[in-house]
Amino acid sequence: MLDIGNECYGVFNGLWASCFIEDNSAGDSGPSTKYCGFLCKTKDRDWACPGGLKCGAVNSQGQAVCLP
C-alpha cells in the first residue's frame, strides 16, 4: 500500500501528485523524507500521467503511480 501523504502543489489540472516516494537514507534514526510522485489510480479515481510517463501496475490496494 502506498503511504500517500499531502498533495504536492503547482500540479496542472487533471493530474494528481502526492508525497509518497520515500528516501530511507536515515535508516532507523528517524522518519524518511517524502518526495512528490504522480498518482494515476486509486481505488475510486483515475488521473492522467504527465509527459511521457505511463500508469504502472496496480497494487493490491487498487493504487498505481506514473512511471517512465
C-alpha positions as CSV (number, residue, x, y, z in Angstrom):
1,M,0.0,0.0,0.0
2,L,1.3,3.5,-0.8
3,D,1.6,5.8,2.1
4,I,0.0,8.7,0.3
5,G,0.8,12.0,2.1
6,N,0.0,15.6,1.4
7,E,-0.8,16.9,-2.0
8,C,2.1,18.5,-3.9
9,Y,1.1,21.9,-5.2
10,G,1.8,23.5,-8.5
11,V,0.5,20.5,-10.5
12,F,-1.5,21.1,-13.7
13,N,-5.3,20.4,-13.6
14,G,-6.2,16.8,-14.2
15,L,-3.1,15.5,-12.6
16,W,-2.5,14.4,-9.0
17,A,0.9,14.5,-7.3
18,S,1.3,13.4,-3.7
19,C,4.2,12.9,-1.3
20,F,4.7,9.2,-1.3
21,I,8.2,8.4,-2.6
22,E,10.4,7.8,0.4
23,D,14.2,8.3,1.0
24,N,15.2,5.7,3.5
25,S,18.8,7.0,3.9
26,A,18.1,7.9,7.5
27,G,17.6,4.2,8.3
28,D,16.2,3.6,11.8
29,S,17.4,7.0,13.1
30,G,14.4,9.0,12.1
31,P,11.5,9.4,9.7
32,S,12.1,9.2,6.0
33,T,11.9,12.2,3.7
34,K,9.0,12.0,1.3
35,Y,9.1,13.3,-2.3
36,C,6.3,14.0,-4.8
37,G,5.3,11.5,-7.3
38,F,2.3,11.3,-9.7
39,L,-0.6,9.0,-8.9
40,C,-2.6,7.6,-11.8
41,K,-5.0,5.4,-10.0
42,T,-6.6,4.9,-6.6
43,K,-9.5,2.6,-5.7
44,D,-12.1,5.1,-6.7
45,R,-10.3,7.6,-9.1
46,D,-8.0,7.8,-12.2
47,W,-5.7,10.6,-13.2
48,A,-3.6,11.3,-16.3
49,C,0.1,10.9,-16.3
50,P,2.2,13.9,-17.4
51,G,4.6,13.9,-20.4
52,G,5.9,10.5,-21.5
53,L,5.0,8.7,-18.2
54,K,2.6,5.8,-18.2
55,C,0.5,4.4,-15.5
56,G,2.3,1.5,-13.7
57,A,0.9,-1.8,-12.4
58,V,-2.0,-1.6,-9.9
59,N,-1.1,-2.9,-6.4
60,S,-3.4,-5.0,-4.2
61,Q,-4.9,-1.8,-2.8
62,G,-6.0,-0.6,-6.2
63,Q,-3.3,2.1,-6.4
64,A,-0.8,2.8,-9.2
65,V,1.8,5.5,-9.9
66,C,3.1,7.1,-13.1
67,L,6.4,5.5,-14.4
68,P,8.8,6.2,-17.2
